């Protein structure tokens, strides 16, 4: 029984071909493409409004050289949010529940922010490893601690996204199984459990969007330190 709960996190295959690629490409197919018309439909207008406000909010505190990352971070935000929301549908697979994929997104982008900082302003980038006014005996210890915290950043990015989505999916499956089992035995308790399941689903929709936003927001903060 415990094993079946985790089967939903296994990458599905068809004729030994992993279907995770289709799950990653599917969001690109459902998002409306921009057109040359003056008036677009409501979905395109809503998408443009969301992208403009998100980009403005994320890159407002970042210097002008960092605005080159706007396209990449906005695209990453749309990808993560769409994949997270599609994973809540029945009989679907959520690629962002795989730690390997989240680390594959977090490590290169975090490393790129570090490389940009070391290339453009190496003194300031290295100065983050040692706070100003540190007593001389604590300098070696603080440098080691700050270096460890720097390398933990991508791990925290990937683990946070994976853990939140995995916990939500497991909780939904557990409550749904309980409601189904209790239906013939205690219909009233099953109805209450179904209401809890509905509220939890609404919460998971919010979590799916918030976690995508937090992932990109933290990357923008790392970029702000190095630009």
Phi, psi and omega per residue, in radians:
X1 nan -0.751 3.135
X2 -1.151 -0.590 -3.134
X3 -1.185 -0.644 -3.095
X4 -1.156 -0.481 3.116
X5 -1.143 -0.545 -3.101
X6 -1.626 -0.044 3.112
X7 -1.131 -0.454 -3.113
X8 -1.185 -0.298 -3.127
X9 -1.646 0.009 3.080
X10 -1.399 2.389 -3.131
X11 -1.171 2.109 -3.115
X12 -1.246 2.624 3.126
X13 -2.300 2.653 3.062
X14 -2.354 1.988 -3.076
X15 1.000 0.753 3.126
X16 1.110 0.322 3.092
X17 -1.858 2.117 -3.142
X18 -1.165 2.265 -3.117
X19 -1.542 0.104 3.124
X20 -1.142 -0.491 3.106
X21 -1.139 -0.688 3.096
X22 -1.148 -0.696 3.123
X23 -1.105 -0.555 3.131
X24 -1.408 -0.533 -3.121
X25 -1.501 -0.341 -3.074
X26 -1.084 -0.685 3.099
X27 -1.019 -0.561 3.127
X28 -1.182 -0.418 -3.113
X29 -1.448 -0.508 -3.076
X30 -1.600 -0.298 3.106
X31 -1.335 2.352 -3.116
X32 -1.194 2.437 3.124
X33 -1.478 2.563 3.119
X34 -1.166 2.605 -3.139
X35 -2.193 2.981 3.141
X36 -1.599 0.065 -3.104
X37 -1.335 2.663 3.098
X38 -1.243 -0.675 -3.136
X39 -1.969 2.114 3.101
X40 -1.767 3.015 3.079
X41 -1.289 3.067 -3.035
X42 -1.175 -0.626 -3.131
X43 -1.150 -0.746 3.112
X44 -1.156 -0.665 3.111
X45 -1.142 -0.738 3.106
X46 -1.125 -0.697 3.124
X47 -1.144 -0.737 3.123
X48 -1.140 -0.694 3.114
X49 -1.105 -0.747 -3.139
X50 -1.137 -0.786 -3.111
X51 -1.124 -0.743 -3.125
X52 -1.113 -0.795 -3.117
X53 -1.206 -0.668 3.119
X54 -1.143 -0.795 -3.135
X55 -1.111 -0.715 3.140
X56 -1.123 -0.713 -3.106
X57 -1.244 -0.699 -3.095
X58 -1.241 -0.728 -2.991
X59 -1.730 0.138 3.110
X60 -1.110 -0.771 -3.140
X61 -1.470 0.002 -3.070
X62 -1.666 2.483 3.127
X63 -1.132 2.898 -3.071
X64 -1.032 -0.703 3.111
X65 -1.030 -0.485 -3.138
X66 -1.352 -0.169 -3.137
X67 -1.224 -0.189 3.062
X68 -1.134 -0.359 -3.116
X69 -1.495 0.008 -3.024
X70 -1.061 -0.806 -3.093
X71 -1.111 -0.759 -3.078
X72 -1.197 -0.803 -3.107
X73 -1.221 -0.629 3.091
X74 -1.170 -0.724 3.092
X75 -1.113 -0.688 3.096
X76 -1.111 -0.695 3.108
X77 -1.083 -0.808 3.128
X78 -1.124 -0.695 3.139
X79 -1.111 -0.879 -3.103
X80 -1.116 -0.753 -3.115
X81 -1.137 -0.743 -3.123
X82 -1.191 -0.740 3.131
X83 -1.136 -0.715 3.122
X84 -1.111 -0.731 -3.115
X85 -1.257 -0.678 3.110
X86 -1.154 -0.499 3.127
X87 -1.203 -0.255 3.098
X88 -1.451 -0.181 3.106
X89 -1.291 2.647 3.132
X90 -1.146 2.561 3.071
X91 1.028 0.676 3.072
X92 -2.145 2.954 -3.131
X93 -2.128 2.355 -3.128
X94 -1.816 1.857 -3.128
X95 -1.103 -0.474 -3.086
X96 -1.346 0.011 2.969
X97 -1.477 -0.059 3.106
X98 -1.619 2.109 -3.127
X99 -1.099 -0.584 -3.127
X100 -1.097 -0.697 3.132
X101 -1.216 -0.758 -3.130
X102 -1.127 -0.672 3.072
X103 -1.192 -0.589 3.083
X104 -1.137 -0.445 3.049
X105 -1.507 -0.680 -3.022
X106 -1.303 -0.803 -3.017
X107 -1.123 -0.877 -3.129
X108 -1.103 -0.688 -3.118
X109 -1.228 -0.710 3.069
X110 -1.104 -0.753 -3.138
X111 -1.123 -0.602 3.115
X112 -1.145 -0.693 3.096
X113 -1.129 -0.668 3.128
X114 -1.169 -0.743 -3.137
X115 -1.137 -0.692 3.101
X116 -1.077 -0.728 3.122
X117 -1.155 -0.729 3.132
X118 -1.196 -0.508 -3.126
X119 -1.414 -0.731 -3.055
X120 -1.481 -0.741 -3.096
X121 -2.472 1.294 -3.045
X122 -1.088 -0.615 -3.116
X123 -1.134 -0.811 -3.131
X124 -1.186 -0.684 -3.135
X125 -1.101 -0.750 3.098
X126 -1.292 -0.436 3.122
X127 -1.187 -0.361 3.082
X128 -1.151 -0.350 -3.137
X129 -1.353 -0.219 -3.101
X130 -2.404 1.838 3.116
X131 -1.059 2.614 -3.118
X132 -1.227 2.439 3.116
X133 1.433 0.312 3.137
X134 -1.274 2.321 3.058
X135 -1.036 2.557 -3.072
X136 -1.013 -0.732 -3.136
X137 -1.129 -0.414 -3.095
X138 -1.595 -0.060 -3.065
X139 -1.054 -0.860 -3.136
X140 -1.082 -0.695 -3.112
X141 -1.151 -0.772 -3.114
X142 -1.168 -0.634 3.103
X143 -1.094 -0.741 3.115
X144 -1.129 -0.757 -3.120
X145 -1.129 -0.786 -3.133
X146 -1.163 -0.610 3.097
X147 -1.156 -0.746 3.099
X148 -1.101 -0.759 3.130
X149 -1.125 -0.557 3.101
X150 -1.160 -0.741 -3.117
X151 -1.375 -0.250 3.100
X152 -1.416 -0.314 -3.066
X153 -0.957 -0.907 3.135
X154 -1.116 -0.606 3.095
X155 -1.109 -0.724 3.114
X156 -1.143 -0.654 3.105
X157 -1.058 -0.882 -3.096
X158 -1.197 -0.759 -3.097
X159 -1.180 -0.669 -3.134
X160 -1.066 -0.839 -3.128
X161 -1.136 -0.769 -3.122
X162 -1.132 -0.803 -3.062
X163 -1.145 -0.749 -3.111
X164 -1.143 -0.762 -3.125
X165 -1.247 -0.701 3.134
X166 -1.121 -0.772 3.128
X167 -1.095 -0.708 3.122
X168 -1.122 -0.763 3.137
X169 -1.134 -0.732 3.120
X170 -1.112 -0.730 -3.134
X171 -1.144 -0.698 3.096
X172 -1.104 -0.746 -3.127
X173 -1.179 -0.670 3.121
X174 -1.122 -0.799 -3.118
X175 -1.213 -0.654 3.097
X176 -1.135 -0.690 3.089
X177 -1.136 -0.707 3.121
X178 -1.122 -0.726 3.124
X179 -1.126 -0.656 -3.137
X180 -1.222 -0.693 -3.124
X181 -1.237 -0.646 -3.098
X182 -1.408 -0.165 -3.074
X183 -1.036 -0.858 3.123
X184 -1.343 -0.364 -3.074
X185 -1.557 -0.934 -3.118
X186 -2.347 1.533 -3.081
X187 -1.039 -0.631 -3.124
X188 -1.133 -0.821 3.104
X189 -1.102 -0.642 3.115
X190 -1.131 -0.667 3.112
X191 -1.148 -0.742 3.100
X192 -1.102 -0.710 3.111
X193 -1.108 -0.637 3.111
X194 -1.161 -0.646 3.068
X195 -1.120 -0.740 3.085
X196 -1.077 -0.685 3.114
X197 -1.106 -0.701 3.115
X198 -1.115 -0.779 3.118
X199 -1.137 -0.663 3.100
X200 -1.148 -0.623 3.096
X201 -1.112 -0.731 3.069
X202 -1.079 -0.694 3.099
X203 -1.112 -0.703 -3.130
X204 -1.205 -0.536 3.040
X205 -1.096 -0.754 3.093
X206 -1.146 -0.712 3.133
X207 -1.106 -0.699 -3.139
X208 -1.051 -0.708 3.130
X209 -1.328 -0.693 -3.101
X210 -1.171 -0.705 -3.124
X211 -1.156 -0.643 3.058
X212 -1.116 -0.722 3.128
X213 -1.157 -0.742 -3.134
X214 -1.118 -0.694 3.134
X215 -1.020 -0.846 -3.115
X216 -1.278 -0.614 3.133
X217 -1.100 -0.748 3.121
X218 -1.151 -0.660 3.070
X219 -1.100 -0.670 3.113
X220 -1.180 -0.587 3.074
X221 -1.197 -0.674 3.056
X222 -1.109 -0.665 3.119
X223 -1.169 -0.669 -3.122
X224 -1.104 -0.602 3.117
X225 -1.180 -0.446 -2.988
X226 -1.941 0.084 3.135
X227 -1.951 nan nan
